[in-house]
Amino acid sequence: MKLAPRFVSFAQNMEDVMLFRALGHIEAGSYVDIGAAHPVYDSVTKAFYDRGWRGVNVEPSTQYVKLLQQERPEDQNISCAVSSESGQIEFWDVADTGNSTILPELGRKYLEEGWKVERRVVECRPLSAIVDKIVAAEVHFMKLDAEGAEKSILESEEFCDFRPWIIVVEATVPNSTKQNHKAWEGWLTSKNYRFAYFDGLNRFYVAEEHSELVEDFAYPPCFFDHFTTFNEQQLRANITALEEGWQATGKQLAALRELVEGLGISADLLEGKPKSTWESKMQGLDEHGEPIEREYSNKDLRDIINCKNAGMVEMAGANLELAQRLAEKGRIVRFMKKLFQRAMGRHARDSVELQRRASAHHLELRERIKIAEEFLLNQVQVDREC
């Protein structure tokens, strides 16, 4: 049986794997991403966009809004912060991170820690004002990552007409493992959302009218989800490129050797070995360093000179042509030597890099398999005890 292409996870904590397990049967679904950040890296919605889903991305960071507009032209990208009231609010924009926040205490903390932070005033809307404009009949999931402002955002919507099937909320104090969901979880559960899963960073809630999806969150991402990560995919592509480069370098070296042999030059010279026979011949010596007997003896040359005939001119021309050819051959050899040494150096560097990346990839795969095996063993143990 031919397996379907692997699901590519872009999310920071494989949230998209869990969502796809529950919602993968839906074609061209819809999502709302509050605090969308980068459209690719650590994105919970990127994998769904690539599969034909469309939705709404809300992000106050100028840097990320521009990227969202470029990468997600078919999504609705809204540049604003989300809180309990409409108006304007101070925004602490932490460059190149997902740590940007509307909470002054967090913004000042990042400044003290040396982060590059830009303080500016941005438009602010309640969640209800944003979802009122959503045309889609169904929103299949909403992701909320607001760096500590989750409570005010959730409480700005009644979740009556707007009923995402699944709501994913970041549930720890920013950049820590300390959970903070008690401040807002009661609001969600009072709106008939059932807690389904905690992944160490986010809590997943399922609408009661779709309670059959709760069982899809019984265990974490594993081998049976048939997925790969975006980073792993890039690593594989890099390894493939290195292998292709390695093979191409080998072909170049073979072609270079063939060219060198065609010129009658020993490849030993290119590999840094002792002077070869041809170089000695260029200097008028044989392989033992003895003078080579030339085609014309000294007596013949003296006769030619004494006779002052046309043979002298012919001989001089022949000697000049030979000298020019030898000089040209010397330039070719020097060029070939540099080219060969450069190719060998690159070949060696590519080989080391390929081995390093392959080893790292192998260790990562072993660790993932080990985690999956441990989980399945624990699950079997729990089933036996039950």
Helices and strands as residue ranges (DSSP letters): E 7-9, H 15-23, E 30-34, H 46-50, E 54-58, H 62-71, E 76-78, E 81-82, E 87-94, H 104-112, E 117-125, H 127-131, E 141-144, H 150-154, E 166-170, G 181-183, H 185-190, E 193-198, E 202-207, G 208-217, G 223-225, E 227-229, H 230-262, H 277-282, H 298-307, H 310-385
